[in-house]
């Protein structure tokens, strides 16, 4: 397993908690809190772009009830 530095969990009300982490080689990681061994990994640049896109509303359609 990579040497990942995990941030505190991001939790929604009544929802799963997610953690974001980085390693010393420029990779980023996302995992469900408590299940960090089963992570999704990509470059730090890809994580930055995903966050920008989410903030710009490009994933809002996933929130529709």
GIZI-V562529 format. One record per residue. N is the residue number from 0. RES is the residue in one letter. SS is DSSP state (H for helix, E for strand, - for the rest). Layout:
BEGIN
n=N res=RES ss=SS
n=N res=RES ss=SS
END
This chain:
BEGIN
n=0 res=X ss=-
n=1 res=X ss=-
n=2 res=X ss=-
n=3 res=X ss=-
n=4 res=X ss=E
n=5 res=X ss=E
n=6 res=X ss=-
n=7 res=X ss=-
n=8 res=X ss=-
n=9 res=X ss=E
n=10 res=X ss=E
n=11 res=X ss=-
n=12 res=X ss=-
n=13 res=X ss=-
n=14 res=X ss=-
n=15 res=X ss=-
n=16 res=X ss=E
n=17 res=X ss=E
n=18 res=X ss=E
n=19 res=X ss=E
n=20 res=X ss=E
n=21 res=X ss=E
n=22 res=X ss=-
n=23 res=X ss=-
n=24 res=X ss=-
n=25 res=X ss=-
n=26 res=X ss=E
n=27 res=X ss=E
n=28 res=X ss=E
n=29 res=X ss=E
n=30 res=X ss=E
n=31 res=X ss=E
n=32 res=X ss=-
n=33 res=X ss=-
n=34 res=X ss=-
n=35 res=X ss=-
n=36 res=X ss=-
n=37 res=X ss=-
n=38 res=X ss=-
n=39 res=X ss=E
n=40 res=X ss=E
n=41 res=X ss=E
n=42 res=X ss=E
n=43 res=X ss=H
n=44 res=X ss=H
n=45 res=X ss=H
n=46 res=X ss=H
n=47 res=X ss=H
n=48 res=X ss=H
n=49 res=X ss=H
n=50 res=X ss=H
n=51 res=X ss=H
n=52 res=X ss=H
n=53 res=X ss=H
n=54 res=X ss=H
n=55 res=X ss=-
n=56 res=X ss=-
n=57 res=X ss=-
n=58 res=X ss=-
n=59 res=X ss=H
n=60 res=X ss=H
n=61 res=X ss=H
n=62 res=X ss=H
n=63 res=X ss=-
n=64 res=X ss=-
END
